[in-house]
Amino acid sequence: MSVLVVVEPDEAGEGLSVVSRETLTFARQLPGGDRLDAVLVGAVGDPDDAALAHCREHGVGTVHVSDDDRLERYAARGWSRVVDAAAGASGAAYLLAGGTPRGNEVLAHVAAARGVPMPCNLVAVVQAEPLEVERQVVGGAVLERVALGADGGLAVASVAGHAVAPEPAATPGEARVERVAAELTEADLAAQVVRVEEREGGDTSALTGADVVVGAGRGVGGADQFSDVEQLATRLGGAVGVSRVVTSLGWRPHHEQVGQTGSRISPDLYLACGISGAIQHWAGCSSSKTIIAVNTDAEAPMVTKARYAVVGDMHEVLPAVLEELG
């Protein structure tokens, strides 16, 4: 029994993405997780040294890659053929990917081709024998327990971003590279990326990788009212995050949005100021280790869900905190 993980390269070219390393960490908790393989998508031919170093660090024995240059551009169905072939070559009992748009789409093709279910957004292993896991549903507002791999076939699932912190394996893996061949048809390549343009609106890496995030919602009052939020984020060495309504009103750029249609964050501290805490926003911040809410409404969902709360006006609370910090 083994586990195969679909991994994606980091956008900055620094090895594997954070979500992929998180998924490798999660995979080691599964039965057979001590026999961990990976299939690298988003690259053709030999992986770069940084990607292989991350694979070794996380206990990967074999890294499956394709030499088919038609797959250099993203084609979900084509990539799924390679992933399916790698699952067969490795004898995997479990196939996982990070819950990214591409990870979910590629695995959905594999699951459909094999006629197996695909639970998404796993967040925890409840018990190993028989294997039961928890996953987020209803935008992260509810946890559902699922029996994974109960039918004995290949179990396919995606892991929610930031469900676990990426941790190196106790014993490094060999990360030996093996080619995997998949027979592709024109239909497999009918839908693919044909052009990539530079992102407009900023980089989200500072937000998703921050240890501290200072968030602001409608309660901030306007586009010119973010001075205290920005100062506190800078003072704490963190990043600014905002709710969807803030970006919809044009007060802040979309790349700062936290939530179901924005970024999912998992900082050590999330200070949510003037944010009501709708389900869509909670889906993006619920993995934060500690949440402090500042709101004038004591019954706001963010206040009732937070570990700590200050009932008051953020424009009075934040200046007081800044003064105390000196």
Helices and strands as residue ranges (DSSP letters): E 2-7, H 18-27, E 36-40, H 49-57, E 60-65, G 69-71, H 76-90, E 92-98, H 101-114, E 122-128, E 131-137, G 138-140, E 142-147, E 155-159, E 176-179, G 186-189, H 205-208, E 212-216, G 218-220, H 227-235, E 239-242, H 244-248, G 254-256, E 269-273, H 279-285, E 290-295, H 301-305, E 308-311, H 314-325
